Amino acid sequence: MTPKIVVCPPDTEGGRCVRVDGKILGRTFNAYDVLELAQGVGLDPRKCVPRR
């Protein structure tokens, strides 16, 4: 099953909370940070597809 990555709206400092399957991975400030977090948990960042 493909994990669900959720990037929350920006907070007051511009950072975004990132979750994978409900687990908080960290806080990001740009798209590169999101891909780096995804790779850190074993996901292939080339296969991360944005959805709205």
FINU-859185 format. One record per residue (C-alpha): residue in one letter; z, y, x. Coordinates in steps of 0.001 Angstrom, whole numbers, padded with zeros to 6 digits, always signed. Example, Ala and Ser with C-alpha at 12.3 -4.5 7.8 and 13.67 -1.06 7.14 Angstrom:
BEGIN
a+007800-004500+012300s+007140-001060+013670
# end
This chain:
BEGIN
m+000000+000000+000000t-000890+003465+001264p+002131+005699+001878k+002361+008919-000104i+002706+012064+002021v+004035+015155+000236v+003969+018611+001789c+006250+020949-000161p+005592+024655-000760p+006659+027018+002032d+010277+028114+002238t+011414+031680+002938e+010657+031254+006650g+007194+029744+006093g+008156+026165+006937r+007221+023243+004701c+009246+020094+004126v+007191+016917+004639r+008093+013607+002977v+006581+010149+003226d+007387+007879+000293g+010343+010123-000576k+011856+010129+002921i+012096+013543+004602l+010234+013517+007929g+010727+017086+008955r+009627+020663+008600t+006188+021917+009560f+004515+025267+010017n+000845+024232+010215a-001546+021365+009544y-001275+020113+013127d+002480+019615+012658v+001851+017519+009539l-000592+015254+011365e+001822+014917+014277l+004622+013823+011913a+002284+011324+010239q+001354+009841+013591g+005036+009662+014534v+005692+007218+011678g+002703+005052+012539l+000059+006537+010230d-003453+007221+011492p-003891+011000+011133r-007664+010531+010906k-007113+008698+007617c-004858+011329+006033v-006798+012687+003069p-005638+015845+001285r-005310+015582-002487r-004229+018128-005047
# end
